[in-house]
């Protein structure tokens, strides 16, 4: 995110603190899709994504008076989303009926930041290969452990820096780098038969 966008968020946050609820609505509109996409990667139960996103914004609104602006607003918001989703996952484990639906695969079209867009120049074979690669990447991400999946999603899909991911996931930067490296290796392993890459190359 650019400094200009971060400044725009900070201005909206200041307005919310002064009692302007419409300013918070603008922040919700701006980040709702990204928050839902992040949560969907964690929870996997599409029926719960919207509820958890709503809870995330409620928590953010209540906590906003304590937000000091020491980090970017969206980094702070992502951290609330991650914690809210983790809380929901704990509750899912205590509810076997809901857990069953939570294990359903994620809707790739809704949650993937790497959707394949057809072009005029794309041949049917190329489109098929691209879709197969995208499906393989999504399947590889879904098979990762929770920590690796969060890290690679925040980096490759949400575009956060290592420093921002460290803050969102509340862990050292070295741990972030390690998780992203391991996630990329796991994804590359799944892609290798499709791309015929040499050992040591990563996507």
N, C-alpha and C positions, 0 to 999 in steps of 0.2 A: 504494500500500500504506500502511496506517495505521501510526502509530508503535507501536501495540500489537503488530501483526503482526511488525514489524521487531524489536521487543524479544523476541518469542517465538523468532524465528529466531536472534537473538544468543545466547539461552539455550541453544538446541539446539547451536549451534556450540561454545559453551563446553564442553558435555557431550561432544561429539565429541573435542575437544582433550584431554579428560581420559580418553579411551579408551572412551567409550560409543558403540559402533558402532550400537546401536539408535537413537540420536538421529539419526545420519546417515541411517538408513533412513527415518525420519520426514520428513526434508528431501527425500529422493528421492520419496517418495509425494506430498508436497505439490507439488513442482515438475515432476514427470516429464511430465505432459500438456502443460504450458505450454512446456517445453523442446522436446518433440517437435514441437509446433505451430510454434515458431520455426524449428527446423531444417528442417521440411518446406517452409517458405516459401523457404528458401535453396537446398536441395539438390534438391528436386523428385523425387527417387528414393525412393518410399515404402519400398522394400526396405531402404534404407540408414538411414532415419531412426532406427529403434530402435537400430541399432549405434552411430550417432554420438551419440545421447543417452546410451547406456551409457558410451561413451568420455568424454563430458563429465563425467559423475558420477565416473568413476574418476579423471580429472584433478583434479577439484575435491577429492576426498577426499585425494589425495596432496599437494595444494597447501594444504590447510586449515591446517596448522601455520603457514604464512606469512601467512594472512589476518589483517589487523590490525583489521578492523572499521571502516576509514575510510569505507567505503561500505556500503550495505545488502547483505546476503548475496545476495539474488536478483539485484541489479545485477552483482555480481561473478560469479555463476553464469552469467548471460546472456552476459557477456563471454567466458567460457570456452567457452560453447556456440557463439558466433559464430566464435571462432578455430578451434575444432575442426571446425566445418562448412566454414570456408574451406580448412582443410588437406585435408579430404576432397574438396572441389571441385578443388583442384590435382591430387590423385591421380586423380580422374576424368578429367581432361584427358589424363593419360598412359595411360589405359586406354579405347580406343575402344569396346570391347564394353560396358563399364559406362556410358560416356557416352551411348550411344544410349538406354538405359533412363532415364538421369537427365533426359533432355529430355522425358519423358512428362509430361503435365499432372498437376497435384496434385489429389488427391481433395478436392473442395471441402467435402464434408460433414465430413471429418476435420480439415481445417486452417483452415476459416474461422471467425473469431470473430463473424461476422455471419450466422449461420444464420437462416433464416426459420422462425419458430414459428407454426403455424396457430392461430387463435383461433376461438371460437364465432361471432364477429361477421364473420369474414373471408369474403367471397364468393369463388367460384372465380376470377372475373376479377381480384380484388384479390390473391389468392394467386399467380396466374400472373404478374401484374405484379411482385410482390415478389420472386418467384424469379428473374425475368428481370433485375431490378435487381441482386440479389445475385450472379448469374452474371456480369453485366457488370462489377461491381466486382472480383470475383475475377479475371476475365480481364485487366482493366486492371492490377491489382496484379502478376499474373504476367508481364505484358509490360514492366514497369519494369526498369531496370537494377538490378544487385545492390544498390548502395548506397541507391538510392531505395526499393527494396522492403523492405530491412532497416529503414530509418528509419520508413516508414509502418506497417509491421507492429508495430514496438516501440511506436509512439505510439497507433495506433488499435485494434489488436487486443490488445496486451499492456498498454496503458494507462500506459506509463512517461512520466515527465516529460522535458522537453527536457534537463535537467541529467543525468538518468540515461542517456538515449540517448547523450548526448555521451560519457559515461564508457564505456558498452558498446561504442560504435563507435570510441572513441579519436580523436575529432575535435572541433574547437571547436563551441560552441553555435550560432554563426552558420551554420556548415555544416549542422548538424542542421536548423535552421529553414529553410534554403534547400532542402534535400532534401525535407523534408516538404511545403513549399509547392509544389515542382515535381511531387511525386507526386500531391498533391491536384488540381493543375491537369490533369494527365494523366488522372486518374480522372474528373474533372468533364467533360472533353472527350468521354470515352466515354459518359458518362451523359446528356449534353445531349439527344441525340435521343430518349431515353426519357422524360426529365423535362420536356423543353421549357423548360429554364431560360434565363434571360437571360445574356448574356456578363458575365463577372465574378463570377457566383455560383458558389460551390463547395459540394460536398456536406457 
